[in-house]
Amino acid sequence: MVDGKAIPMNHFTQEIMEKVVSGVAESLRGVDPQWKKMVVEVERDDPRD
């Protein structure tokens, strides 16, 4: 979701997003590689118009 709006993604895009986010998170100390659910939230400090 971006600003509360669901963004449609095809299967390829969903798979790429899953692998990128999972890879980054799993590289962090303390993250169990057998995790079940992950929530990622990003806020911009200086939103662009």
C-alpha atoms as one frame of an Amber mdcrd trajectory, in Angstrom:
protein
   0.000   0.000   0.000   1.141   3.514  -0.727  -0.590   6.324   1.163  -3.444
   3.935   2.004  -3.980   2.870  -1.618  -3.464  -0.746  -2.663  -1.026  -0.978
  -5.561  -1.707  -3.906  -7.897   1.301  -6.064  -8.758   1.606  -8.976 -11.138
   3.099 -12.284  -9.959   6.621 -11.425 -11.173   6.649  -8.102  -9.298   5.280
  -9.707  -6.129   7.983 -12.359  -6.258  10.767  -9.795  -6.778   9.498  -7.647
  -3.879   9.255 -10.700  -1.602  12.787 -11.858  -2.407  14.369  -8.402  -2.050
  12.673  -7.550   1.253  13.222 -11.047   2.661  16.889 -11.020   1.682  17.530
  -7.651   3.305  15.672  -8.563   6.507  17.255 -12.008   6.819  20.727 -10.484
   6.521  20.110  -8.583   9.780  21.284 -10.098  13.044  18.436 -11.471  15.133
  16.021 -12.211  12.282  15.029 -15.867  12.271  15.262 -17.235   8.703  12.102
 -19.247   9.484   9.987 -16.121  10.057   6.255 -16.415   9.344   5.093 -12.835
   8.753   6.924  -9.591   8.063   5.519  -6.061   8.049   7.592  -3.286   6.523
   6.609   0.358   6.862   8.555   3.220   5.333   7.929   6.919   5.925   9.643
   9.748   4.146  11.044  12.512   6.308  10.642  15.017   3.474   7.783  14.027
   1.145   8.204  15.296  -2.388   5.360  16.963  -4.224
